[in-house]
Amino acid sequence: MYSSTSQSRASDYVREFLRRCPNRPGAYCLSMYRGGFSVHFADSTGTEGSYVVFWDDREAIPMLVNYVYSIYVPPAGHFSRDPTMTWRRYPGGRTLWSIRIAGEEFPNMRPIFLAAPWGKRSAIFVSGGRYRTRAVIKDSYRDPQAGYYEEPQFLKHIHCHGFIPGVVRLAREENVVFSGQQTEIISVRDSPRVKHRMVLADIGEFLLRARSVNDLLMAIYDVLEVHRTLASRAKVLHRDMSLANILMYPKWASCSNVKMLEGAPPLIDDVLSGKLRDPQDRVARCLLIDFDYTVRLPDAPTEIKREGAMCRRVGTPRYVARATAAGRILHSRNIPVPMPELSGETLDLYLGAYGQGRYEQYCDSAGTFHGGRLQEPDADIWAGAERIKRLPYTHRWDYDVESVYWTVYSVLLLVRPQGYWEDERSEKYSAMRRYWKILANHDFLDSTPGELENLPQDTRAPLLECDLPAYLMPFPPEMENVGRLMFSIAQHVRVSYAAMVELPPYEDHLHEAVQRLILDYLVAHRNEPIELTPDNLRYTQAKIAVVESQPEESGGEADISVDFEDVLGLGDAAPASSAEGGQVDSEGSQDLRGPLPVSPLLQGDWEYPYFTPEQCEIGESFRS
C-alpha cells in the first residue's frame, strides 16, 4: 500500500544524490512500495512525482518502460549530465573534477562547497596545488528571467576602470552548453533554467582560519575600506556581508596587464606603516566575494524606487542587519554616541594616510551624532513614531557594516587563543554557547508589523544592548581587550541612524567610526597580536556551516555543506594529470571529445579580459 514515509525517503535520497553529483542537472527516481511504485523527477526547482501505480494496473508496464527509456534518452530539454565535467576518484575517497569552460580545461578541481539541490544549487571548486596559480570555479542554476544573480555583470562593472583592491576578479564566465547550442533546461516547474559557470581568479581563507586577532582586525579594516570604495566609486552595494563572503589571507592571481583603480585609497598596511605604498602595490588583506545580491546605487537618494532592488530584503539570516531582518526602519531606542576621536600616534598615522580633510569631515559638532540629529526632547513622541513608521525600508550602507559586525562577533566567539584551556563547565563556556545559539538561530522576521511593532523583536538585541560585564562574559581572559573593542563598536552599530530627524550627511559614517576604533586598537596592541589556533575552535559542535544567502521573500536555499579547510592548501597531493590512476567517470569522459589546453590562469600566464563599457552594463532590474 502507499506509504508517505517511503515517498519522503525517496525524496531524501534523490536530494542527496543531486547534492553530491554537481554534474547532474536532474535525476529520475523510482520509488517502490509494497503494492506498487511511483516515478519522480528532481532538479534545481524541486521534485515532481507521479501517482502510485499498482502492479496489477495495466498502466504499470508502460510507465516502467517509459521510465527506463527516459534514463537513456531524456525528453527534449532534459539532460542526464553536464558534458563539460568529468570526475576521478582516488584512494582515500578524494574526488577531483576536470571542468571545461571557454575552450580551456581546469583539471584537478576539488569541491569545497555543495549547496542544497533546490534553488541555485551552487557548487564551488578550487584547483589543486601543482599549478603556479589557484583558481575557483562557481557553478549555479539560474532563472534567466529572474531579478537576482547577476554577479558576473557586477564584477565586470567593478573592475571596469581598474582593479579595486580586495575584490575578487572574474576570469571567465558562460552558460554551459548541454547539446548543440542549447543552454536552457526545462525544469519540473516548466520554467527555464540555465547552468552558469564562472572562473574566479583569486582565493582566500575563511575568517575562522585567522592566525591572530590582529590579522582578523586588519582584514576587517580593509573590508570596510573596500566596501566604502565600492559604494562611492563603483556605485554598488554588496548587501550580503557574511562569514562565507568575507575572506582573509588572499592569494591573488598574477596578471601581466595589471591596471589598478586610479585614486585607490590607502589600506591598513599603509596606515600602520606610516608610509603609503604606490597604488599599484596596494594589496588588501581581505577578499570580498559573492556579488549575487549586489545592487546598483542611484545617483541621488530620490531615485530609489519603492519596489526596486534596494527595497528587497536579502542576505544571510545570521548576519543581516536588524532593519533588514524586520523589513522596516527601527525606532531609535538607544542613545547614540558621537564619532570617535583619535589622538596621539593613532591620529598621526590616520592623518598621514588620509589627511586632515577626511578626519574633520566626519567629526561631530555640537548636538550631532555622526553628523545627524535626534528628535528634540520636547517634540511629540507619537508624531515621531508615526513618522518613522511611514519611512520605507531601503538597504543602507550602514546595514552592511552591521552585517560585518555580526560576522566578526561570531568569529571572535568561536576562535581559541593559543595555550587557552577551557573548562566546559565554566561560566564563560556556557555564556559562549548561549550567545552563539542566539546568533545561529536568528532569521528574518515577518515583514508585516504586528501589535508589538514598537518593542525589540530581533532575537540578537540582547547581544547589542547588554552591559559591559555581560558582553565580556563569553570571551577568554586573553581576549578581554578585543571584547572591549567590540563593545565600543556595538555602541555605534546599535543606533538606528535611519530614524534620525536629520540623517548623517555621509553614507559611510559608520564605516569611519568602526575603522577608527579598530585602528586605535591595532596601534595600542600591535605587539600583542593574540595568536589563535585555527584548527581548534572553542565550540566544535557549533553548526558553523555557512547558510546560503537568500532573498527573504523567496525562501532561498538551505542545508548546504561547507568544508572549513585551508583552501590555499587543498589539492597538493592530487596528481598533476587526471590520467594518473583512480576510478574514472567513463560516461562523462566520452562527452569530452579531444584534449583542451590547461587554462593559462593556472600556469601564471594570465591576462585580465578588460571588458568594454557595454559588457559592464548592469540590467535595469538590478538598479535601485
C-alpha positions, -999 to 999 in steps of 0.1 A, spaced: 0 0 0 10 36 -4 35 49 22 41 86 26 72 77 47 86 57 17 79 86 -7 96 111 17 126 88 20 128 85 -18 128 123 -20 156 125 6 177 100 -15 173 119 -47 180 152 -29 213 138 -15 222 123 -49 218 157 -66 238 174 -39 267 150 -43 266 150 -81 271 185 -93 274 172 -129 237 160 -129 212 187 -139 184 164 -127 176 128 -116 148 103 -121 138 82 -91 117 50 -89 100 47 -55 89 12 -48 60 3 -24 46 -30 -13 17 -29 -38 32 -6 -65 55 22 -74 58 59 -83 82 78 -105 98 111 -95 120 136 -112 140 162 -93 161 192 -104 170 226 -90 134 238 -89 121 209 -68 106 174 -72 75 162 -91 62 127 -87 35 105 -103 6 90 -86 11 55 -71 7 28 -98 -2 -6 -85 15 -37 -100 -18 -51 -114 -27 -18 -131 -25 -20 -169 -5 13 -169 23 -2 -148 44 -18 -175 42 12 -200 52 36 -172 81 14 -162 92 12 -198 90 49 -202 110 54 -170 138 32 -182 137 47 -217 139 83 -203 170 74 -183 189 66 -216 170 90 -239 159 120 -218 129 141 -231 136 173 -250 151 199 -227 161 174 -201 197 163 -198 212 135 -177 246 151 -171 268 182 -177 290 173 -207 318 197 -196 325 179 -163 342 145 -155 353 131 -122 380 108 -110 380 92 -76 413 85 -59 422 62 -30 411 76 3 378 88 -11 390 121 -27 371 130 -59 386 155 -83 369 171 -113 380 182 -147 359 211 -158 359 229 -191 349 265 -200 356 288 -229 379 263 -247 401 257 -216 404 229 -191 407 232 -154 419 198 -141 420 185 -105 393 208 -92 381 199 -57 346 207 -45 347 228 -13 310 240 -13 280 220 -24 247 237 -18 213 222 -13 199 207 -46 170 232 -47 174 268 -56 207 280 -71 224 246 -64 257 265 -61 288 244 -63 323 258 -58 355 241 -68 391 251 -62 421 240 -82 449 217 -70 483 229 -59 506 217 -86 500 247 -108 515 282 -102 482 299 -96 450 288 -80 415 293 -94 379 289 -82 350 278 -104 315 286 -93 285 268 -109 249 277 -102 215 271 -118 196 303 -125 163 315 -140 174 336 -170 144 359 -163 150 364 -125 159 397 -109 188 383 -89 221 366 -95 239 390 -119 273 385 -102 293 384 -134 280 418 -146 288 434 -113 323 420 -112 329 433 -148 315 467 -137 335 469 -105 369 464 -123 359 482 -155 382 512 -148 409 493 -130 412 467 -102 396 477 -69 418 461 -42 402 434 -21 375 424 -46 376 390 -64 382 392 -102 363 374 -129 384 355 -154 358 336 -174 320 331 -175 295 314 -197 263 294 -197 270 256 -200 260 242 -234 243 208 -230 236 199 -266 244 217 -298 238 253 -289 212 246 -262 218 261 -228 183 262 -213 170 233 -193 133 225 -189 126 221 -152 99 202 -134 81 235 -128 81 242 -166 103 273 -160 136 275 -179 169 272 -161 205 277 -172 236 264 -156 260 293 -153 297 289 -147 323 315 -136 360 312 -131 373 335 -103 410 343 -103 416 349 -66 412 328 -35 414 333 3 406 317 36 376 318 59 378 342 89 377 313 112 412 304 99 427 337 114 461 331 129 458 360 152 433 386 164 453 414 149 453 396 115 415 393 117 410 430 126 433 442 99 413 422 74 381 437 87 395 472 85 403 466 48 369 451 42 353 483 54 376 504 33 369 483 2 332 483 9 330 521 11 352 523 -21 327 500 -39 298 521 -28 314 555 -35 334 548 -67 317 518 -84 282 528 -70 273 492 -59 262 479 -25 271 443 -17 241 435 7 255 401 18 284 407 41 288 374 59 312 347 71 310 330 37 317 361 17 345 379 36 378 360 32 413 368 45 449 358 36 440 364 -1 462 349 -28 460 370 -59 464 355 -94 494 370 -112 483 392 -141 505 405 -169 483 435 -176 475 449 -141 457 483 -141 447 495 -106 418 519 -100 432 554 -101 430 570 -66 425 537 -48 425 545 -10 453 536 15 447 503 33 456 492 68 492 483 60 497 518 45 482 534 76 501 513 102 535 516 84 532 554 82 543 551 45 519 550 16 526 523 -10 524 530 -47 487 525 -57 498 496 -80 512 479 -49 483 484 -25 472 448 -18 443 443 6 443 419 35 407 408 26 389 392 -3 353 401 -9 333 376 -29 298 366 -39 281 396 -55 248 377 -63 227 402 -43 246 433 -51 226 463 -63 235 494 -83 232 525 -62 212 555 -75 229 588 -85 206 605 -60 185 591 -30 153 604 -45 158 579 -74 152 549 -52 121 530 -63 96 518 -37 96 484 -53 131 484 -66 161 461 -57 171 484 -28 138 476 -10 142 438 -12 154 421 20 183 398 11 213 384 30 224 356 52 199 354 81 225 350 108 243 382 98 217 406 83 211 439 99 182 442 123 163 465 100 168 441 71 155 412 92 125 433 102 119 449 68 114 484 82 131 513 99 138 506 135 128 530 162 158 546 178 158 532 214 194 537 221 212 570 228 237 575 201 274 582 208 295 607 188 321 599 162 352 585 179 381 610 181 417 599 177 448 612 194 485 606 197 502 582 174 469 569 161 458 604 149 493 609 133 490 577 114 455 585 103 464 620 91 495 607 73 473 583 53 441 602 47 448 638 55 431 664 78 402 669 54 388 634 58 392 634 95 374 667 101 347 657 75 333 631 99 338 647 132 307 659 151 297 694 160 275 704 190 244 683 192 252 659 163 259 622 163 278 610 132 266 643 118 229 635 123 204 649 148 179 634 170 143 645 176 141 674 200 133 663 237 101 684 237 88 671 204 57 650 201 70 614 205 39 599 190 42 620 159 79 610 157 68 573 159 43 578 131 70 595 110 93 565 114 65 541 107 59 557 73 95 556 62 100 529 35 127 502 40 157 506 17 190 490 22 216 514 36 253 514 36 254 511 74 233 479 72 262 462 55 285 475 83 262 459 109 264 426 90 302 429 92 299 435 130 278 403 134 303 384 113 333 394 134 314 389 166 306 353 157 342 346 147 355 360 180 331 339 200 345 307 184 382 312 180 406 299 206 437 317 218 469 296 217 475 279 251 440 286 263 424 256 281 387 258 287 367 241 313 334 232 296 316 236 329 328 272 333 305 302 331 325 316 302 320 285 281 283 284 290 279 320 280 297 315 247 274 286 238 243 307 247 254 337 228 264 316 198 229 299 197 213 333 197 233 342 166 228 308 149 190 307 153 184 342 140 162 346 110 142 371 90 111 385 108 76 387 94 76 417 72 41 427 83 43 448 115 22 434 144 8 448 176 43 448 192 60 466 164 74 492 188 91 466 210 125 450 203 118 419 181 153 410 169 165 380 189 201 393 188 191 426 206 204 414 240 239 409 225 239 446 215 222 461 245 237 443 274 261 460 298 299 456 296 303 427 321 277 406 303 292 415 270 327 404 281 314 372 298 320 347 268 355 360 259 386 343 273 407 365 296 434 369 269 407 385 247 392 409 272 407 439 254 393 429 220 360 422 238 360 459 250 367 470 214 337 450 201 316 466 229 327 500 218 318 492 182 284 479 194 275 513 208 277 527 173 262 498 155 231 495 176 218 530 168 190 533 142 205 562 121 177 560 95 153 571 123 171 603 130 153 636 122 184 648 104 203 619 88 241 617 89 254 636 58 278 609 47 266 574 40 299 558 51 298 574 86 295 540 103 324 527 83 345 556 96 335 551 132 343 514 132 376 518 113 387 545 138 381 522 167 399 493 150 428 514 141 431 527 177 431 491 190 457 480 165 481 508 173 477 502 210 481 464 207 504 460 177 528 440 199 500 419 213 486 400 183 468 373 204 479 342 185 450 318 177 446 281 169 427 279 136 423 241 138 408 241 173 377 262 177 362 267 212 328 252 203 334 224 179 298 213 180 286 247 166 268 244 134 292 267 115 282 255 80 276 288 62 239 293 54 235 303 18 224 339 14 189 342 3 162 368 -5 138 367 24 107 365 3 118 336 -19 128 310 7 162 305 -9 184 276 -1 192 256 30 213 227 43 245 235 25 278 218 33 309 238 37 343 223 45 363 248 66 397 237 54 428 257 45 417 265 9 452 275 0 464 240 9 438 220 -9 447 195 -36 485 195 -31 485 157 -31 465 154 -63 481 140 -94 491 166 -120 470 149 -147 437 132 -145 452 103 -164 472 92 -134 453 64 -118 420 64 -100 384 55 -108 372 73 -139 337 87 -148 337 68 -181 304 81 -193 313 117 -187 347 112 -203 331 101 -236 313 135 -237 346 154 -235 359 149 -270 395 157 -276 421 174 -253 419 210 -244 448 232 -232 451 238 -195 439 273 -186 467 299 -187 453 312 -154 466 281 -137 500 284 -153 506 320 -142 503 334 -177 470 352 -175 458 385 -189 427 401 -174 400 404 -201 392 441 -196 356 444 -206 341 471 -227 316 496 -211 288 478 -230 298 445 -214 299 461 -180 264 475 -182 241 464 -154 205 454 -162 176 477 -152 163 451 -127 195 454 -106 192 491 -103 178 507 -72 
